[in-house]
Every structure is written in structure tokens, then in C-alpha cells.
Amino acid sequence: MEKRPTYKELQRQLEEARAQLKETEKLKDAFLANMSHEIRTPMNAIVGASELLRDDSLSKQDRNEFTKILTSSSKELLDLFNRILELSQLESGALEYNESEIEVHDLLINLYSAYTQKISMSGKNLVLNYTEDLRENKIFTDHKKLNKVLSYLLDNAIKFTNAGEIDFGCAIQDRHNILFYVKDTGPGISDQEQAKIFKKFTQVDNSYTREHSGAGLGLSISKEIVEFLGGKLYIDSSLGDGSIFYFTIPFKFSESNVVLKEKIEAILKQNINEIYSSSNTRKNIAI
């Protein structure tokens, strides 16, 4: 005969259900507040610029300026929709894993090139660096998703860092894992806030008057993609000392790659204590 729950057990279950409902309500409110703000802002810019472009008396310079506003606001809106779609795919289990052999060096070079240009356009006084352990070697993973996570983390670093340095790259952690990271000299994040930032639709400052825009999706999507790839995403930060976001994914490579095997053993013998200590490539550019 099935044992019936006691009054105390029922009461505990009810309290847990209430707490869960309260958390869901908070998440819904955060979603509505963020979406309202993040969609309305670029939409207002698009509508306003479109109206002004109808004025035949506009100079060529003004017309070009309003066209730039249209383009940038449209891209901002498209990026938001893409992130929501990506989150939906992750939560529904519809995301597919497409493993291929990739050259990590090429991945980092492409990101370095794209983000030096992005920093230059931002006008910020930043230096971008990259570091790697895997020059001229290949690993197996989902290239598109790995690139996406690093892009989200770099976007986040640039967004919150007004001056100083941003470092990113990879290091061999052990025989089974490779570590990727993005480090910045931004304002840092307190211990209390670190638990929040990986939650969906959440930022350190969720108010309407916050300095930085964003739907609070980049880090939560990054975390879920990393876990989808079989790894974990972490943060090491404190107020005033910048932040480092790093993640590990399984280190898959061809068993026939003798050169890489020897390199792994040589690196591991060095007892690496710092991410940068064994790196064989470091590039930087002052913006």
C-alpha cells in the first residue's frame, strides 16, 4: 500500500511550489521589462530615422548619418531576435551538434581580426591580445558553437571595459580538456552578482536607467552552449579587478597526430599554474 504524505510533507511541498512560482514570476517580469526596453529602443531609432529620411531637403551628410542609424539599429534588433531564437532551440533540445576538425589558430586569428575592428569603431582605448597553445594543430568540436561562445564573451568584455586590455585565447588544461578564456580590465563583478549573471534576461544592473543596454542573454546562452559541448563555464572576478570568463570543453584530436601528442606531454610536464605561462603565440594591437 502506497504511503500517503504527512501534513508536514504536504506543507513543505506547497512552500516549494510557491517559491518556484515566485521565481518564475520574477523571470517573467525580467523578460517583459528587458524585451520592452531592448526592442523599443532600436525600433524607435528605426522609425525616427525613416521619417527623417523622407525630408528632401536633407544634406547628403545627414542622409548618410540617418542611414547608419537605420543599419545599426536593424542589426541590433536582428541580433536580439537571433539570441532569443538560439535560446529557444537550446531549451527545446532542437540544437544540433555538428562536429568537425578545426584549426584553433585560424579561429583565434579570425576573432582577433574582427574584434580589433570592432574596438576601433567603438573609440575605446583598449588593447586586444590573444594567446594560444595549439598553433598548427587541429581539434574536433562544433566550430560554429565554439565561435559563438567566444564571440559572446568578447562582446561582453568590450561592452563593459572602457579602457585597458582584453585577453582571449586557449590553453591545454590536461589530456582530456582544453580551456578557452576571455579576460578584461573592466569594473569587475561582486560575489553576490556573479550568481545572477548566468540567469536568463538578467544583468548586474536590471534597471531602466542602466548604463549598458542588452537583454541579458549572452552569458546564459554561452553557459548552455558550453554545457551542450560537454564543458563548463566559469567566472573569476572581483570589484575593481576586472573579470575572466573561462570554459573547458573535451579535448578531442586525431590519435594519429603524434606531434600534438608530444606537445601535450611537454606542456603538461611544465606544471602550468598560469593560463599564459606555456603559450607560444601572443599578438597585440593598441587601438
C-alpha positions as CSV (number, residue, x, y, z in Angstrom):
1,M,0.0,0.0,0.0
2,E,1.4,3.4,-1.0
3,K,2.3,5.6,1.9
4,R,0.5,8.9,2.0
5,P,2.5,12.1,2.6
6,T,2.2,13.6,6.0
7,Y,0.7,17.0,6.7
8,K,4.3,18.4,7.2
9,E,5.5,16.9,3.9
10,L,2.5,18.4,2.0
11,Q,3.1,21.7,3.6
12,R,6.8,21.6,2.6
13,Q,5.9,20.7,-1.0
14,L,3.4,23.6,-1.1
15,E,6.0,26.0,0.1
16,E,8.5,24.7,-2.5
17,A,5.8,25.1,-5.3
18,R,5.1,28.7,-4.1
19,A,8.8,29.6,-4.1
20,Q,9.2,28.1,-7.6
21,L,6.1,30.1,-8.8
22,K,7.6,33.3,-7.3
23,E,10.9,32.7,-9.1
24,T,9.0,32.1,-12.4
25,E,7.1,35.3,-11.9
26,K,10.4,37.2,-11.3
27,L,11.8,35.7,-14.5
28,K,8.7,36.6,-16.5
29,D,8.8,40.2,-15.2
30,A,12.5,40.5,-16.0
31,F,11.8,39.1,-19.5
32,L,9.0,41.6,-20.2
33,A,11.0,44.5,-18.8
34,N,14.1,43.7,-20.8
35,M,12.2,42.9,-24.0
36,S,10.1,46.0,-23.8
37,H,13.2,48.1,-23.4
38,E,15.5,46.3,-25.8
39,I,13.0,46.1,-28.7
40,R,11.5,49.5,-28.2
41,T,14.9,51.4,-28.3
42,P,16.1,50.2,-31.7
43,M,12.6,50.3,-33.1
44,N,12.2,53.9,-32.1
45,A,15.5,54.7,-33.8
46,I,14.4,52.9,-37.0
47,V,11.1,54.7,-37.1
48,G,12.6,58.1,-36.3
49,A,15.4,57.8,-38.9
50,S,13.0,56.5,-41.5
51,E,10.7,59.5,-41.0
52,L,13.6,62.0,-41.2
53,L,14.9,60.4,-44.4
54,R,11.7,61.4,-46.1
55,D,12.8,65.0,-45.9
56,D,14.0,66.0,-49.4
57,S,15.9,69.0,-48.0
58,L,18.4,66.8,-46.1
59,S,22.1,67.1,-46.9
60,K,24.0,64.1,-48.2
61,Q,25.9,64.0,-44.9
62,D,22.7,64.0,-42.8
63,R,21.2,61.4,-45.1
64,N,24.2,59.1,-44.6
65,E,24.1,59.6,-40.8
66,F,20.4,58.6,-40.6
67,T,21.1,55.6,-42.9
68,K,23.9,54.5,-40.5
69,I,21.3,54.7,-37.6
70,L,18.9,52.6,-39.6
71,T,21.6,50.0,-40.3
72,S,23.0,49.8,-36.8
73,S,19.5,49.7,-35.1
74,S,18.3,47.0,-37.5
75,K,21.4,44.9,-36.8
76,E,20.9,45.3,-33.0
77,L,17.2,44.2,-33.4
78,L,18.2,41.2,-35.6
79,D,20.9,40.2,-33.0
80,L,18.3,40.2,-30.2
81,F,15.9,38.0,-32.2
82,N,18.7,35.6,-33.1
83,R,19.6,35.3,-29.4
84,I,16.0,34.6,-28.4
85,L,15.8,32.0,-31.2
86,E,19.0,30.4,-30.1
87,L,17.8,30.2,-26.5
88,S,14.5,28.7,-27.7
89,Q,16.5,26.0,-29.6
90,L,18.6,25.2,-26.6
91,E,15.7,24.9,-24.2
92,S,13.7,22.8,-26.7
93,G,16.6,20.4,-27.4
94,A,16.4,21.3,-31.1
95,L,20.0,22.4,-31.3
96,E,22.2,20.0,-33.4
97,Y,25.8,19.1,-32.7
98,N,27.9,19.4,-35.9
99,E,31.4,18.2,-35.1
100,S,34.3,18.9,-37.4
101,E,38.0,19.2,-37.4
102,I,39.0,22.8,-36.8
103,E,42.3,24.8,-36.5
104,V,42.2,26.7,-33.3
105,H,44.8,29.1,-34.6
106,D,42.5,30.1,-37.5
107,L,39.6,30.5,-35.2
108,L,41.5,32.9,-32.9
109,I,43.0,34.9,-35.8
110,N,39.6,35.5,-37.3
111,L,38.2,36.6,-34.0
112,Y,41.2,38.8,-33.4
113,S,40.8,40.5,-36.7
114,A,37.0,41.0,-36.3
115,Y,37.3,42.4,-32.8
116,T,40.2,44.7,-33.4
117,Q,38.0,46.4,-36.0
118,K,35.1,46.4,-33.5
119,I,37.2,48.0,-30.8
120,S,38.5,50.6,-33.3
121,M,34.9,51.5,-34.3
122,S,33.9,51.8,-30.6
123,G,36.5,54.5,-30.0
124,K,37.6,52.9,-26.7
125,N,41.2,52.9,-25.5
126,L,41.6,49.2,-25.5
127,V,44.4,46.7,-26.3
128,L,43.3,43.3,-27.6
129,N,45.6,40.3,-27.1
130,Y,45.3,36.6,-28.0
131,T,47.2,33.6,-26.7
132,E,47.3,30.0,-27.8
133,D,48.9,26.6,-27.2
134,L,47.7,24.9,-30.4
135,R,49.3,26.6,-33.4
136,E,49.2,24.4,-36.5
137,N,47.2,21.7,-34.7
138,K,43.6,20.7,-35.1
139,I,40.9,19.5,-32.7
140,F,37.4,18.2,-33.1
141,T,34.3,20.2,-31.9
142,D,31.4,22.2,-33.2
143,H,33.2,25.2,-34.8
144,K,30.1,27.4,-35.1
145,K,29.1,27.0,-31.4
146,L,32.6,27.4,-30.1
147,N,33.0,30.6,-32.2
148,K,29.6,31.8,-30.9
149,V,30.6,31.4,-27.2
150,L,33.9,33.2,-27.7
151,S,32.1,36.0,-29.6
152,Y,29.5,36.5,-26.9
153,L,32.3,36.6,-24.2
154,L,34.3,39.1,-26.3
155,D,31.2,41.3,-26.9
156,N,30.6,41.3,-23.2
157,A,34.2,42.2,-22.4
158,I,34.2,45.1,-24.9
159,K,30.8,46.3,-23.7
160,F,31.9,46.7,-20.0
161,T,35.5,47.7,-20.5
162,N,36.1,51.3,-21.3
163,A,40.0,51.2,-21.2
164,G,42.8,48.8,-20.6
165,E,43.2,45.3,-22.0
166,I,41.2,42.4,-23.2
167,D,42.9,39.0,-23.5
168,F,41.5,35.8,-25.0
169,G,42.7,32.5,-26.2
170,C,43.2,28.9,-25.2
171,A,45.5,26.6,-23.2
172,I,45.8,22.9,-22.8
173,Q,44.4,22.1,-19.4
174,D,45.0,18.4,-19.3
175,R,44.9,15.3,-21.5
176,H,41.2,15.4,-21.7
177,N,40.2,19.1,-21.7
178,I,41.1,22.3,-23.5
179,L,40.5,25.7,-21.8
180,F,39.3,28.9,-23.5
181,Y,39.1,32.3,-21.8
182,V,38.3,36.0,-22.2
183,K,39.9,38.3,-19.6
184,D,39.2,42.1,-19.2
185,T,40.2,45.0,-17.1
186,G,36.6,46.2,-16.6
187,P,34.9,47.1,-13.4
188,G,34.6,43.5,-12.1
189,I,31.6,41.8,-10.6
190,S,30.9,41.3,-6.9
191,D,30.5,37.8,-5.4
192,Q,26.8,38.4,-4.9
193,E,26.2,39.4,-8.5
194,Q,28.2,36.6,-10.0
195,A,25.4,34.1,-9.3
196,K,22.9,36.2,-11.2
197,I,24.7,36.9,-14.4
198,F,24.2,33.5,-15.9
199,K,20.5,33.6,-15.4
200,K,18.4,34.5,-18.5
201,F,17.3,38.1,-19.0
202,T,19.5,39.2,-16.1
203,Q,22.2,41.9,-15.8
204,V,24.1,43.2,-12.9
205,D,22.0,46.3,-13.3
206,N,18.5,45.5,-14.5
207,S,17.1,49.0,-14.1
208,Y,15.7,51.1,-17.0
209,T,18.4,53.7,-16.3
210,R,21.3,51.3,-16.5
211,E,24.4,52.4,-18.4
212,H,24.7,49.4,-20.7
213,S,21.9,48.0,-22.9
214,G,21.3,44.3,-23.5
215,A,18.7,41.7,-22.9
216,G,20.9,39.7,-20.5
217,L,21.0,36.6,-22.8
218,G,24.7,36.4,-23.9
219,L,26.1,34.8,-20.8
220,S,23.2,32.5,-20.2
221,I,23.3,31.3,-23.9
222,S,27.1,30.9,-23.6
223,K,26.7,28.7,-20.5
224,E,24.2,26.5,-22.1
225,I,26.2,26.1,-25.3
226,V,29.3,25.2,-23.4
227,E,27.4,22.6,-21.4
228,F,25.9,21.4,-24.8
229,L,29.5,20.9,-26.0
230,G,30.3,18.9,-22.9
231,G,32.1,21.5,-20.8
232,K,31.6,24.1,-18.0
233,L,31.7,27.9,-18.0
234,Y,33.2,29.8,-15.0
235,I,33.9,33.3,-13.8
236,D,36.7,34.7,-11.7
237,S,36.1,38.3,-10.8
238,S,36.1,40.9,-8.1
239,L,35.1,44.6,-8.0
240,G,37.8,46.8,-9.3
241,D,39.9,44.0,-10.6
242,G,38.3,43.0,-13.9
243,S,36.9,39.7,-14.9
244,I,37.9,36.4,-16.5
245,F,35.4,34.1,-18.1
246,Y,36.8,30.7,-18.9
247,F,35.4,27.4,-20.0
248,T,36.6,23.9,-20.8
249,I,35.4,21.5,-23.5
250,P,36.5,18.0,-24.2
251,F,40.0,17.9,-25.9
252,K,39.4,15.7,-29.0
253,F,42.1,15.3,-31.6
254,S,43.3,12.7,-34.1
255,E,45.1,9.8,-32.5
256,S,47.4,9.8,-35.4
257,N,48.6,13.3,-34.6
258,V,51.9,12.4,-33.0
259,V,53.2,16.0,-33.0
260,L,50.2,17.2,-30.9
261,K,50.5,14.2,-28.5
262,E,54.2,15.1,-27.9
263,K,53.3,18.8,-27.4
264,I,50.6,17.9,-24.9
265,E,53.0,15.9,-22.8
266,A,55.7,18.6,-23.0
267,I,53.2,21.2,-21.8
268,L,51.8,19.1,-19.0
269,K,55.3,18.4,-17.7
270,Q,55.7,22.1,-17.1
271,N,53.1,22.1,-14.3
272,I,51.2,25.0,-15.7
273,N,49.9,27.3,-13.0
274,E,49.0,30.4,-15.1
275,I,46.9,30.4,-18.3
276,Y,49.6,32.3,-20.2
277,S,52.7,30.5,-19.0
278,S,53.0,28.0,-21.8
279,S,51.6,30.0,-24.7
280,N,53.7,30.0,-27.9
281,T,51.9,32.8,-29.6
282,R,50.9,36.3,-28.4
283,K,49.7,39.1,-30.6
284,N,48.5,42.5,-29.5
285,I,47.5,45.8,-31.1
286,A,46.9,49.1,-29.5
287,I,43.7,50.9,-30.5
